Amino acid sequence: MECFDKKIILFTGSTHPPNIEAVNKIIEMSKSLNYCDEILFLVVGSIGDVFKGKKYKNILFTGLVEDITDYFKM
């Protein structure tokens, strides 16, 4: 079941160690949410490569994108 009425929390970053630590904290926060809770964490940038292949219920990793403008508009 998809949930399309979520609030989106955007995090962008590279694979810089403080960004990895921040995403690990996002993962911990997301564990306390139910699948269709109101929040979707959207992680954009090469930081997603560190977490590639892993799935989390309320986190979407895009990987590196050419233009982040549309993500800010969300």
C-alpha positions in Angstrom: 0.0 0.0 0.0 1.4 3.4 -1.0 0.9 6.6 1.1 1.0 9.8 -0.9 0.0 12.4 1.6 3.2 12.4 3.6 5.3 15.3 4.8 8.7 15.1 3.2 11.9 15.7 5.2 14.7 16.3 2.7 18.4 15.5 3.6 21.1 16.1 1.0 24.7 15.3 1.2 27.9 13.6 0.1 29.6 10.6 1.7 31.3 13.0 4.2 31.4 11.2 7.7 29.1 13.7 9.5 26.5 13.1 6.8 26.8 9.3 7.3 26.3 9.9 11.0 23.2 12.1 10.3 21.6 9.5 8.0 22.2 6.8 10.7 20.3 9.0 13.1 17.5 9.4 10.5 17.3 5.6 10.2 17.0 5.3 14.0 14.2 8.0 14.0 12.4 6.2 11.2 12.2 3.0 13.1 9.7 4.5 15.5 7.3 5.4 12.7 4.6 3.1 11.1 4.7 2.4 7.4 2.0 5.0 6.6 2.9 7.6 9.1 2.9 11.2 7.8 6.7 11.4 7.4 8.9 10.4 4.5 12.6 11.0 4.8 14.1 11.7 1.3 17.9 11.4 1.2 19.4 12.9 -1.9 23.0 12.8 -3.0 25.9 10.4 -3.1 25.3 9.7 0.6 22.8 7.2 -0.6 25.6 5.0 -2.0 26.7 4.2 1.5 23.2 2.7 2.2 22.7 1.2 -1.2 20.8 -2.1 -1.2 19.2 -1.5 2.2 15.5 -0.8 2.5 13.8 1.3 5.2 10.1 1.7 5.7 10.0 5.6 5.6 13.3 6.5 3.9 13.9 6.9 0.1 17.5 7.2 -1.2 17.8 8.7 -4.6 21.6 8.6 -5.0 23.4 11.3 -6.8 21.2 13.6 -8.9 22.2 16.1 -11.5 19.8 18.9 -10.3 18.3 19.0 -6.8 15.9 21.9 -7.6 12.9 19.7 -8.0 13.5 18.0 -4.7 13.5 21.3 -2.9 10.2 22.1 -4.6 8.6 19.0 -3.1 
